[in-house]
């Protein structure tokens, strides 16, 4: 870990975080990796939900023992404040005076009820950039609905696109809405920060997870708005590319993904399969024909891959110009030579959980590369710093 953040692009930027779970903490974690000072505020009675999420180091649950919390909260300070108390709210308002950004991801009514809405905070600091990240947005009849990632993904229509055929809707397997919306939140905050640099004025950012998910499935939206058709669930299939799927390989639960986007790639696949004549078979001679006979083609490819070693087959197909990759388990991914040599996985040492190898900085900037400088904080770890060092410097 690199402890020096003074040369990073967001050095000197102070961020207040009043968040829980994944989406909001993802925004602030990446801002922290880029050098911002992030002060995370948690209610000691009801701390961040991610602290109760597995996996736990050593398999032992604990408030400071969650790997899930750790990965979303590195490079932050942590203070425990009861925001339902007048004293806690007063401290937040004092911190707003000397902060550039505030990120919160609760239902819109929460900050309003606490007396920490943007109109109030703007009076304290006109330059404040406030990101309000919620399930359904800060306005509209559904603004106060209870929101969780799985529910939002279903609401957006994503699950009905991810299922298989006439079966039940299929979830993505992880809370993709939180990751995708967190990424957009980072961009929105940086855009507002750039505006502040030019004008001195902050602004409020209203970010809806549902709307962001809709923006992630433009083909489905346009199919309905332009043609009046509801697109069916495709599973692993693609509207254009055939073959396009995941095929079983030799061994227990080993698979390879293959995607063909051009005739030259299709011919390359046929050569590797040892069946060059398939390229001219009237059932498969062009993309349209392959779509019509996709089930037959998938059966042929599946018979061929079934006795192949997935990594060796991936290399052979890649050499022929065919997009192919293994369906990795986490064990395989963490031992992959490419991932290792890229340096994406970084080791951090947590005071409770010990040393852990976790995903690092999201992008590699040639001049100002970010860094994982500190592990996730313990609950209330920086209260003494807040009360004895920072608050005394803030003029009332």
N, C-alpha and C positions, 0 to 999 in steps of 0.2 A: 504493500500500500504506500502511496505517496502522501506524505503529511503536509506538503506545501501546496496551497491552492492559490497563491498570490499571482501566479502567471497564467491562470486559467481565464477563459473569456468572460465568465460571469463573476469574477472576483470583485468584491465590493457591493454586490447586490444582496439585499437581505430579504428573505422570504418567510412569511408566517404561514404555517400549515395547520388547518383545523379540519382534519380528514379522518377517514376510516377505510378499512378494506384495501382495495387495489388501485382504482382509477386515479384518485387524487394523489395518493402516495407515489404512484409512478411518475407523475408530473414533477413533483418536488425532488424525488430521488435523482432524476436526470439533471435537473437544475443544480443540485448539489454536486454531482459528478463534474459539472462544468464550472465549479468554483463558487457558486452562490452559498451564502450562509443561510441554512434552513433551520428554523426554530419550529419544531413540532409540538403542538399543544394537545395534551391528552387529559381527559377527565380521569382522575385516579379511581373513581368508582366504576366507570365504564370506559376502559381504555380501548384503543383501536381493536376492532374485531379481528384483525389479522393475527393478533397475539395469541388467539385461541386456535388458530388454524395449523394443522399438521403440514409437513413433518416436524417432529420435535427431536432435538438432538438427543441421541441415546434412547429415543422412544419414550422419553419422560416429559409429559406436558408441564408447562410452566409459563408464567407471564413473560419471562425473558428468555424463553427456550424455543421459540418458534422459528423454524427456517423460513416459513412463508413471510413472517414479519420482517425478518432480517433482509431478505432479498429486495423488499420494497422500501426499506428505510435506512439504508446506509448513507453516510455523509450527511447526517442530521444531528442537531441537538434536540433533546427532549425535556420538556417541562410539564409537570403535572399541575393543572389548574382546574378548579371547579367553575365552569362557565355559567352554572346556574346561580352562582353567588355574585353579589354586587362587586366584591373585591376582585374576583376572577375577570369579570367583564371590564372593570376599570384597568386592570393590568394589560389586557389585550388592546384597549384603546391607547394606552401609553406606548405600547410596542408599535402600533400602527403609525404613530408619529414618525418613527425612525425606520420604517420599512418601505420597500419598493413594491412588493407583491404580497397578496394574501390569496391562498388557495383553500377552498372549502368544497366538500362534496356531499353535503347533507341535503335533505329535502328543503325546498325554498323556505318553508315556514320556520325552520329551525333558527337560522340566523336572524330572521325578523323577530322571532319571539325572544331571542337573547338580547335584542337591542344592538345587534351588530350588522345591520343591513348596509348595503353600499351607500345609500344616501347619507346615513349617519357617519360612516367612516370617511366618506369623501370630504365632509366638513372638517374632519380632523386632519386629513392629509389629501389635498387635491391631486397629488401626483400618484396616489395609490392605484395600482393595477390589481383588480380583484377578479379572480376566476371562480365562478360558481358552476360546479360540475354536478349535474343531477340526472336522474333517470329520464324525466320527461320534459325538462326545461323549466325555467322560472316563471313562465306564464302559461295560460291555457287551462281548460277545465280539469286536466289530469295532473296538474303540477305537483300535487301533494300525495300522489299514489306512492305506496311502498314499492321500492325498486331494488331488484337484485339482478345480476348479470344474466342468469338463465331466463328470467322472466322477460327481460328487455330483448333478448335475442329472439325469443318466441314472438313477442309483440311486433318486432320489426319485420317479420316474415322470413328471417334467416333460417330458422329451424326447418321450415317447410321446403326450403331449397336444399338443405343438407341431408334430408332423409333419402330413403331408397324406394323408388317406385311407389307402390300403393301402401307402403308401410307407414308407421307412425313417424312424426317429425323427428329429426335427429339433431341433438345438440353437438356443439363443436368439440366437446371434451374438456375445454378449459374456458374461462370466462373471457372470451375474445373481445367482448364489448368494452371491458375495462382497459385492456391493453390498447385497443384501437382508439378509444376516446382519450385515453391518457396521452397518446402520441399527438393527437390533434390539439389537446390542451397545451402541450409544450409549445407548439407553433403559435397558438393564439396568444399565449403569454409573451413570447418573444416579439411578436408583431406589435402588441400593445406597449411593450417596453421600448421598442424602437420609436413608436409614436411619442411616447413620453420624452425620450431624449431630444426629439425635434421641437416639441411644444411645451414641455413641462407639465402636461396634463395627463392624468391617469384615466382609466375607464373601467367599466364593468363588462365582463365577458360571461355571457349566458350560454352554456354548452350542454346540449341534451344528448345523452347516450343513444336514445332511440333514433334521433335524427342523424347522428354520426353513423350508426349502423346502416341506415337507409342509403347514405352516401357510399357505403362500401359494397352495395349490390346494385350498381346502376343499370346493368343489363336487365335484371328482373323488373326494375321500376319502369324502364323504357318499354319493355315488352308489353306491359299493361297500359301505360299512358299513350303509347303510339299505336298499338295494334289491338288493344282490348283483350289480350290473352293473358291468362295467369300461367306463368312458367311452371313446369312440373319439377318435382324433386329429381336431381340427377345423381346423387351419391358421388361416386368417383368419376362420373362421365363428364364430357365436355360437349358443348354445342358444335364445335368445329373439328377438334382434334380426335382422330380415331386411328390407332388405339390410344386410349387414355385411361389408365387404371393402375391398380396395385395387384400384383400377381405372386402367388405362393412360390417359394423356392425350397431348396432342400433343407431339411432339418425341422426343428420344432419352432414354429411361429417366426419364420424368416420370409420376408417379402421384398419385392422390388417394384418401384413405381416406374412406369414407362409412358412417355408422352411423345407423340409424333405429330409435327406441325406442318410438314412439307413432303412432297413426293420423294425428294432425295433422302430424307430421313426414313421414309417408309421403305425405300429400296435398301438402305443401309441395314435396317432391322431384318429384312428378309435375308440378306447375305449372312448376317451373324447367325440367324436361325438355321442356316444351311438349306433354306428353301427359296432360292432366288425366283423360282417360277411363281411364287405367290404374288410378286409385284405386278404380274400381268394377268393374274386370275380375274375373270370378269366380275367376280364378287367384290374384289378389293382393289381394282385398278385405279380408282381415284377416290377422293375424300367422300364424295356423295355415295358411291357404292359401298365404301367401308362403313359409313353410317347405317345404311340399310341392312348390312349383314354384320353388325357389331357383335352380336352374341356369338355368332359362328367364329369370328376372328378372335374374340377373347378366349374361347374354348381352345383354339389352336395354340395361342400364345401360352395359356396356362399349362397345357400338356408339355410344352417345351421348357418352361421355366421350372417346373416342379422338381426336376432332379439337378438343378444348377445351384452353385454356391452364389449367394446374392452379391457379395462384394466383387468377386471375380467377374460375374456377369455384368455388373455395373461398369467396370473398367473396360470390358470388351465392347459394350454398347457405346460408351463415351468415345472410344477410339474410332468408332464408325460414324460419329457425329450424331448419335441418337441421345436425346435427353433421358437419362435414367439415373435412379438413385435408390439406395436402400431405405426401407422403412425402419429406421433405427429405434432401438430401445435406449433408455437413458444410459445404460452401461456402455453400449457401443458408442454413443455420442461422446461421452466423456473420455473415451479412449481413441477417438478419431484423430489421426495424425494432422489433418488439415485444421481442425478446430484448435488443436494444441499449438501448432506453429503460428496460427493467427494471434495467439495470446488473448483470446476472448475470455477464457476462464481465469479468474484471478483468485488468489488465496487471501482470505481475511481471517483475523484472529479475534474472536468475540470473547468478552470476559467470562461469559457463562458457557457458551456452546463450544468454545475452543476454535481450532483452525477448521475452516471450511473452504472448499473450492466452489465458487459460484460465478454465474455470468457477470461480465464486467460492463464496461462503458459501451453505449449503444452504437457509436460511430467513431471513426478514426480521423480526427482533424490533423492535417499535416503540420500546422504551425502551433496549434494550442490543443493538443490531445487532452481529453478529460482524464480523470483518474478516480479510482475508488480509494478514498483517503482514510475513512474510518468505518468500522462495522456499525450495524444498527445500534441505537442507544438503548440503555436500560430505561424502564419507566421512571420518569422524574429525575434522570441522571444529571441534568443540568439546572436543576432548581437553584442550587447554591450559586452557580454562575449568574443566573438571571437576577436573583435578588441582591447579590453582593457586588456584582460587576456591571451588568448592563443597565438595570433600572435606575441606579443612582446617577447615571450619566444623562438620563433623559429629563429634560427640563419640563416642568408642568406648565 
